Amino acid sequence: MPELPEVETTVRGLAPILEGRRIESIELRRADLRWPFPPDLRQRVTGARVTTLGRRAKYGLIGTDRDDTLIFHLGMSGHWRTDPTEIGKHDHVVIVTDEGRRLALNDHRRFGSLDLVRTEAIADYPPFRAMGPEPLGPAFGGAHLARVLEGRSAPIKALLLDQKIVAGLGNIYVCDALNLAGIAPGRAGGHIARPRLDVLADAVKSVLKAAIAAGGSSLRDYVRPDGELGYFSKEWRVYGREGLPCPRCGTVIRRRVDSGRSTFYCPKCQR
């Protein structure tokens, strides 16, 4: 599934095409993706000018001058295609700008979504209501982690994946951030001292920034809007590297399954 860096990369790729442009047309080539499109989506978006592009957790945001915001989620396999020469069977939404540029939302598994909400009501959009702070924002740091993890006995990895604690973190980047911080994924979150939480918060930011700079990770069907593959997978610290040496200490990286997800870690230097 595309994670935060992949969505951030997607939004940055869409900005030069959409920002400041008027949406000449939007074609909905089916009635739904993961759930139905809003019935008035085409009417409200056609003719609108795109004013902002942004991201909340793993959702992309396209704001318009009509005080509406398109909210998209890429699901398991979704991606935007830029100026496709042909529209394929899995291109479910097609946007044409006043410059004649085309964007196609391609999602052959249809686990993604496209919604339209009033911009002023974004905070009340159901997936956003209980979300924690953005991991790259000023509200996220060691102080925040110390406050929300106090008394918690759940493993730190599971807690970092909880969207109520921090928004948008996924399995790949949590595994790598814990390795960079030298913290065992199974360690009880409430038992980690504040100085180590400061290190962990910095590690989260560092790993995410590096992944964004690399264009994200290419997993299965994920590609950037320009059709290029993200190459951060070549820089993964521990994720997907079972049996290879830990970048911190050289010990062989192990893998185990926690709640149906693979956890990659170093048994020596992550404590």
Secondary structure, DSSP 8 states (H G I E B T S, - for coil): ---HHHHHHHHHHHHHHHTT-BEEEEEE-SSBSSSB--TTHHHHHTT-BEEEEEEETTEEEEEETTSEEEEEE-TTT-EEEES-SS--TTEEEEEEETT--EEEEE-SS---EEEEEEGGGGGGSGGGTT----TTSTT-SHHHHHHHHTT--SBHHHHHT-TTTSSS--HHHHHHHHHHHT--TTSBGGGS-HHHHHHHHHHHHHHHHHHHHTT-B--TT---TTS---BGGGG-SSTT-TTSB-TTT--B-EEEEETTEEEEE-TTT--
